[in-house]
Amino acid sequence: MPARSATPSVVVDHPLTLTAFHEAGHAVMAELCGQRVTEVEIVGDDELTGSVRSLRFVEEDPAVVDPHLPTAPAERRLLCTVAGLVAEAMVSGRDGWDSSSEDLDAAVGLALRVVGDCERVLPFLEQVRDHAEDLLRRSWPAVETVAAELVARRRLTGDEVRRLLGPHLPG
């Protein structure tokens, strides 16, 4: 599968930049999908790892749900799961499906629960990846803002994430 095109405005000038974009992708998608992020962090160890912690999805009034988002909780969770890989691929130009990761393993498990058939998992994940990429492109200034703040500070609370996202996301 060919790599996605990189987002041209991003310069990877810090070792934690890709990790920051990965975690920012998760955080932005979580907030888009109705999860309340409680903390986002990147860790400057040899693994260049990070994490996003959040509360379960909150119930939303059906009249104010974004029509670009799926309504099934499992599909929203899947978007949140792949968003880190997608954001990182958008920055690096590399496809996130070509190496093993906890996110990819979790996405495969979730996709299997949604589609119920091993043969349909990869096509479904490709649709989810494309959907996540579309949503992240629409919200790219939010992803960039969170990633830049993560590189600078390494850890953000959920309130800090929502403050940063305020000017960039609807509602």
C-alpha positions in Angstrom: 0.0 0.0 0.0 1.5 3.4 -0.9 2.4 5.9 1.8 0.1 8.8 2.3 1.4 12.3 1.3 3.0 14.2 4.0 1.6 17.4 5.4 3.9 20.0 3.8 3.8 22.6 6.6 5.4 20.3 9.2 9.1 20.3 9.8 10.4 17.4 11.9 13.1 19.3 13.8 12.9 17.6 17.2 13.3 13.9 18.0 9.9 13.9 19.8 8.0 15.6 16.9 6.6 12.4 15.4 5.6 11.2 18.8 3.9 14.5 19.5 1.9 14.4 16.3 1.0 10.8 16.9 -0.4 11.6 20.4 -2.0 14.9 19.2 -3.8 12.8 16.5 -5.3 10.6 19.2 -6.2 13.5 21.4 -7.8 15.6 18.7 -9.8 12.6 17.4 -10.9 11.7 20.9 -12.3 15.2 21.5 -13.9 15.2 18.0 -15.5 11.8 18.8 -16.9 12.9 22.2 -14.3 11.5 24.6 -13.0 13.8 27.3 -9.2 13.7 27.3 -7.8 13.8 30.8 -4.1 13.8 29.9 -1.7 13.6 27.0 2.0 13.1 27.3 5.1 12.2 25.3 8.0 10.6 27.1 11.6 11.3 26.0 12.9 7.8 26.5 14.6 5.5 23.9 11.2 4.3 22.8 9.9 7.8 22.1 6.5 6.8 23.5 3.5 8.7 24.5 -0.1 8.2 25.8 -3.5 9.8 25.8 -5.8 9.1 28.7 -9.5 9.8 28.4 -12.9 9.1 29.9 -15.5 7.1 28.2 -17.6 8.6 25.4 -20.2 11.1 26.7 -23.8 10.9 25.5 -24.5 13.5 22.9 -27.8 15.1 21.8 -28.4 13.5 18.4 -29.3 16.9 17.0 -25.7 18.2 17.5 -23.7 15.1 16.4 -21.2 15.9 13.6 -22.5 14.1 10.5 -18.9 13.2 9.5 -18.5 11.0 12.6 -20.0 7.5 13.0 -22.6 7.0 15.7 -21.5 3.5 16.9 -19.2 3.7 19.9 -17.0 0.9 18.5 -16.4 2.8 15.3 -15.6 6.0 17.1 -13.2 4.2 19.3 -11.6 2.7 16.2 -11.2 6.2 14.7 -9.5 7.3 18.0 -7.2 4.2 17.9 -5.9 4.7 14.4 -5.7 8.5 14.6 -2.2 8.5 16.1 -0.9 6.3 13.3 -2.7 8.4 10.7 -1.4 11.7 12.0 2.2 10.4 12.2 1.9 9.1 8.6 0.6 12.5 7.5 3.7 14.1 8.9 6.3 11.5 8.0 4.9 10.3 4.6 5.3 6.7 5.8 2.4 4.3 6.0 1.6 3.4 9.5 0.3 -0.1 8.5 3.7 -1.5 7.7 5.0 -2.1 11.2 3.6 -3.7 14.3 2.4 -1.4 17.1 0.0 -1.5 20.0 -2.3 0.8 18.2 -2.4 -1.4 15.1 -3.0 -4.5 17.1 -5.9 -2.8 19.0 -7.3 -1.5 15.7 -7.3 -5.0 14.2 -9.1 -6.4 17.3 -11.7 -3.6 17.2 -12.2 -3.9 13.5 -12.7 -7.7 13.8 -15.4 -7.0 16.4 -17.2 -4.5 14.1 -17.0 -6.5 10.9 -17.0 -10.1 12.4 -15.0 -11.6 9.5 -11.2 -11.7 9.2 -11.3 -11.2 5.4 -13.1 -7.9 5.8 -10.8 -6.5 8.5 -8.1 -5.0 6.2 -10.6 -3.3 3.8 -12.6 -1.9 6.7 -9.4 -0.6 8.4 -8.4 1.1 5.1 -11.8 2.8 5.1 -11.4 3.8 8.8 -7.9 5.2 8.0 -9.2 7.2 5.1 -12.0 8.6 7.3 -9.5 9.4 10.1 -7.2 11.2 7.6 -10.1 13.2 6.3 -11.2 14.3 9.8 -7.6 15.1 10.9 -7.0 17.2 7.7 -10.2 19.2 8.5 -8.8 19.7 12.0 -5.1 20.0 11.1 -4.5 23.3 12.9 -5.7 21.7 16.1 -3.3 18.7 15.6 -0.4 21.1 15.0 -1.2 23.2 18.0 -1.4 20.2 20.4 1.8 18.6 18.9 3.8 21.9 19.3 2.7 22.3 22.9 3.6 18.6 23.6 7.1 19.1 22.2 7.5 22.2 24.4 6.0 20.8 27.6 5.8 17.0 27.3 2.5 16.7 29.2 -0.9 18.4 29.0 -4.0 18.0 31.1 -7.3 17.5 29.5 -8.3 21.1 30.3 -5.2 22.4 28.6 -5.9 20.3 25.5 -9.5 21.6 25.3 -8.2 25.2 25.8 -5.7 24.7 22.9 -8.4 23.1 20.8 -11.1 25.7 21.5 -10.3 28.0 18.6 -9.9 25.1 16.2 -12.8 22.7 16.8 -16.5 23.2 16.5 -18.6 23.4 19.6 
